[in-house]
Amino acid sequence: MPELTACQYAQLENAFSQLKNLSTLSGLWEASAPYLPLLYPACTNLTFLNLSYAFLQSHELESLLCQCPHLRRLWVLDTVGDKGLEAVGSNCPLLEELRVFPADPFDEEVVHGVTEAGFLAVSYGCRRLHYVLYFCRQMTNAAVSTIVQNCPDFTHFRLCIMNPGQPDYLTNEPMDEAFGAVVRTCTKLQRLSVSGLLTDLTFEYIGQYAKNLETLSVAFAGSSDRGMQCMLEGCPKLRKLEIRDCPFGNAALLSGLEKYESMRSLWMSACNVTMNGCRLLAREMPRLNVEVYKICRISINQHDKPQHAGIRMQFMQLNDLDEVDEASRCDGSPTNQNPSHLELPSWPMHPVKVLQKQEAPGHLTCSNLLSSNIRFPISSSYVHEVSFMKRATSAD
């Protein structure tokens, strides 16, 4: 960023000094300490501060938050670190919503970031917090339990531990008790995203206690079909279920036939569902639009010539993602350092190329999809993705 001349600095200072009643500030791509004081006059009545594109350090964030006594919504990158989140807890007692995005979600060796310590600090100082989206690389069961005790009014709790299958890093235990504490304590919970090492016990807790849950996102979790069955047997208000890379198969899919009548949509990717299971679902539920994306067999060798191999692909199907939420963002491009505006079921994924799509007889739609991110060889009898949306009828 080029340095401002004295004249430019004075013009900006004069412009911001006149914005005494500004309630929302966003769009800061580059912000550095020498220029942050220009914003101070405009911060007095801010209620929403969006810094999700600004690579701020902890001391820079703290200097800004000291000027925002009425802040209720805050979006930041994890470059602020735990120290930055401690400043949030100290300066934002009215905060209701916090979103912490990863500055570089694809760098596994990243040295910056936030941990359970920053989340705890926010929960002690911001007791009105009811919406959180938190990307981190480590977490503990005890920390999550304390956080929800401090802030029991969560309606949206979206914890994204970025290493799939990551256990409690202190005890090496699954994160079951963390999410058990969330659904037991937060009785107003409407949206939940789970992550980390999770067994079927997590889903037993969710089915038993999440009475007001409407949207659930699951990835890299569960032990057997029982996990999905528990979700479908409980959660009376569940409307939208997103699942990927879980060991749920036909028995789990078909256990929810009665539940699907009251749901809006189901999305399953890279699970153990077969074409036969999808056909049974389509036949038993004529009021549902069922879409199936079949496994492709592709050919790759050092000369780019055909060589058949069973594969499973990781991708994002954009046109199936309704209600785009600007919070869940990472556009799938490993070179993109900033969040985009794509909804994530739970984890950053690579974009997909649609090769062919055709309508099959009845209401079963099949497509072939090709992604450049080849992950696991599996049997060709497994489908990669199945999703449904309830058909609109005059009765509805």
BELBEL-V585318 format. One record per run of one state. SS is the DSSP state (2 for helix, 1 for strand, 0 for the rest). FROM is the first residue (numbers start at 0). LEN is the number of residues. If there is no record, write none. Layout:
BEGIN
ss;from;len
SS;FROM;LEN
SS;FROM;LEN
END
This chain:
BEGIN
ss;from;len
0;0;5
2;5;12
0;17;6
1;23;2
0;25;7
2;32;11
0;43;4
1;47;4
0;51;6
2;57;8
0;65;7
1;72;5
2;77;14
0;91;5
1;96;5
0;101;14
2;115;10
0;125;5
1;130;6
0;136;4
2;140;10
0;150;5
1;155;6
0;161;14
2;175;10
0;185;5
1;190;3
0;193;6
2;199;10
0;209;5
1;214;5
0;219;5
2;224;9
0;233;6
1;239;5
0;244;4
1;248;1
2;249;5
0;254;2
2;256;4
0;260;4
1;264;5
0;269;2
1;271;1
0;272;1
1;273;1
2;274;10
0;284;3
1;287;7
0;294;3
1;297;2
0;299;8
1;307;2
0;309;2
1;311;2
0;313;2
1;315;1
0;316;1
2;317;3
0;320;30
1;350;1
0;351;1
1;352;7
0;359;4
1;363;7
0;370;3
1;373;3
0;376;5
1;381;9
0;390;6
END
